[in-house]
């Protein structure tokens, strides 16, 4: 099939590359000429495992092209995907201006029937707004206007595993009441269904709500576990033992019940806020969603609080050098949107402390976000970040942080103080080796 995708960010680029990989003819359109120029020479705007090779292969074989010519993109695709950003407005609601602008662009240039697919994460009712925007443009045209259908097809990609998630989906949600559109979407996704059909058909509004409900529920599990972790610290319990005890229940499971320093990224914070805002707009009080966000915002401050408490208060951090391992909001991505590391570093700078940071892939993104921060040093490896540091704080659970050389660490950082936001190490072993070790939901040792 011929596919056009508007937006070459995380969702659009992964979707385009994966659809090309299974044989579809894909054009990815973006209004940013620099981004398109870079993509045409193999420079990607994001880091995602396996994506660079996938893009390069399909670009070389001609199944994947990049363009900033909207008319060309509309003419190309029988199915038109909208995969642009929906950043939060000041009130937390999703900003639909880019989604609606793409809808108007498609309507301006379409000459025959199109299936217009909302791939962006959008509030319930967005498909209706897209259809209205398309009809408004078509009504102004003097020629015979073509038909169209709007479909909701939310993405469920995990950053760090997005390519595998797309190529081997656990479900594909399609929201549409049009048999013609359903048939075309079935043809599009049929290559992904070789083992068994994982397509779930539903009405448009239910599909739109499914995406928000999924992310809000996962965020709720994280905030709940962090709330219990804070209780565990105060009650003398070990949250890691509690996690094992509840995760063994198949009704709960082990996914998303790891305590830590809060969730971040492009989805959970934004989607919880947006769903809460949707509830407010229809006059429904949703205290659980408000609590999920409040707990997470508080949890992001826990690393700074633990560090400050160790030194006797925030004022005592002035002039200290703090090593930070992990800057991305999770492993296997360079995404720092809403990352706990940012909350920590900004609080440290406010207190007058210097940050010596390392992340395997997010260094350039850190430099882009904080280009002129005098109290930030980006280090070439995890050990050099420890040089003369008064403490190490772990924000992201990258694999290379799980089994470091502690003797090398001690040589670099004689203070032997670790504040671990991801509970990577065993407190008893750390204590036996003479380290002061502060983690989440467990008693501090060596302090």
CORLINHU-V414391 format. One record per backbone hydrogen bond with DSSP energy under -0.5 kcal/mol. CO is the residue of the C=O (numbers start at 1). NH is the residue of the N-H. Records with the same first field share a line. If there is no record, write none. Layout:
CO = NH  NH
This chain:
1 = 3  25
2 = 78  79
3 = 27
4 = 81
5 = 7  29
6 = 83
9 = 13
10 = 14
11 = 15
12 = 16
13 = 17
14 = 18
15 = 19
16 = 20
17 = 21
18 = 22
19 = 24
20 = 23
24 = 26
25 = 3
26 = 65
27 = 5  29
28 = 67
29 = 7
31 = 33
32 = 36
33 = 37
34 = 38
35 = 39
36 = 40
37 = 41
38 = 41  43
39 = 42
42 = 44
46 = 48
47 = 334
48 = 51  52
50 = 54
51 = 55
52 = 56
53 = 57
54 = 58
55 = 59
56 = 60
57 = 61
58 = 63  64
59 = 62
63 = 26
65 = 28
67 = 30
68 = 70
69 = 73
70 = 74
71 = 75
72 = 76
73 = 77
78 = 115
79 = 4  81
80 = 117
81 = 6  83
82 = 119  120
83 = 12
87 = 95
89 = 92
93 = 89
94 = 96
96 = 100
97 = 101
98 = 102
99 = 103
100 = 104
101 = 105
102 = 106
103 = 107
104 = 108
105 = 109
106 = 110
114 = 116  149
115 = 80  117
116 = 118  151
117 = 82  119
118 = 153
119 = 155
120 = 122
123 = 126
125 = 129
126 = 130
127 = 131
128 = 132
129 = 133
130 = 134
131 = 135
132 = 136
133 = 137
134 = 138
135 = 139
137 = 140
138 = 141
147 = 114
149 = 116  151
151 = 118  153
152 = 175
157 = 159
158 = 161
161 = 165
162 = 166
163 = 167
164 = 168
166 = 169
172 = 174  200
174 = 176  202
175 = 152
177 = 179
178 = 182
179 = 183
180 = 184
181 = 185
182 = 186
183 = 187
184 = 188
185 = 189
186 = 190
189 = 192
190 = 193
191 = 194
198 = 172
199 = 201
200 = 174
202 = 176
203 = 207
204 = 208
205 = 209
206 = 210
207 = 211
208 = 212
209 = 213
210 = 214
211 = 215
212 = 216
213 = 217
214 = 218
215 = 219
216 = 220
217 = 221
218 = 222
219 = 223
220 = 224
221 = 225
222 = 226
223 = 227
224 = 228
225 = 229
226 = 230
227 = 231
228 = 232
229 = 233
230 = 234
231 = 235
232 = 236  237
237 = 239
238 = 241  242
239 = 243
240 = 244
241 = 245
242 = 246
243 = 247
244 = 248
246 = 249
248 = 250
249 = 252  253
254 = 257
257 = 259
267 = 271
268 = 272
269 = 273
270 = 274
271 = 275
272 = 276
273 = 277
274 = 278
275 = 279
276 = 280
277 = 281
278 = 282
279 = 282  284
280 = 283
283 = 285
284 = 286
286 = 290
287 = 291
288 = 292
289 = 293
290 = 294
291 = 295
292 = 296
293 = 297
294 = 298
295 = 299
296 = 300
298 = 301
299 = 302
301 = 305
302 = 306
303 = 307
304 = 308
305 = 309
306 = 310
307 = 311
308 = 312  313
309 = 312
313 = 316
314 = 317
315 = 318
317 = 320
320 = 322  354
321 = 323  390  391
322 = 356
323 = 393
324 = 326  358
325 = 395  396
330 = 333
332 = 49
335 = 329
336 = 339
337 = 265
339 = 342  343
340 = 344
341 = 345
342 = 346
343 = 347
344 = 348
345 = 349
346 = 350
347 = 351
348 = 353
349 = 352
352 = 319
354 = 322
355 = 357  377
356 = 324
357 = 379
358 = 326
362 = 366
363 = 367
364 = 368
365 = 369
366 = 370
368 = 371
370 = 373
372 = 374
373 = 376
375 = 355
377 = 357  379
381 = 385
383 = 386
384 = 387
386 = 389
389 = 415
391 = 323
392 = 419
393 = 325  395
394 = 421
396 = 398
398 = 401
399 = 402
401 = 404
404 = 406
405 = 409
406 = 410
407 = 411
408 = 412
409 = 413
412 = 388
413 = 416
416 = 436
417 = 392
418 = 420  438
419 = 394  421
421 = 261
425 = 427
426 = 430
427 = 431
428 = 432
429 = 433
430 = 435
431 = 434
435 = 437
436 = 418
437 = 439  445
438 = 420
439 = 441
441 = 239
445 = 437
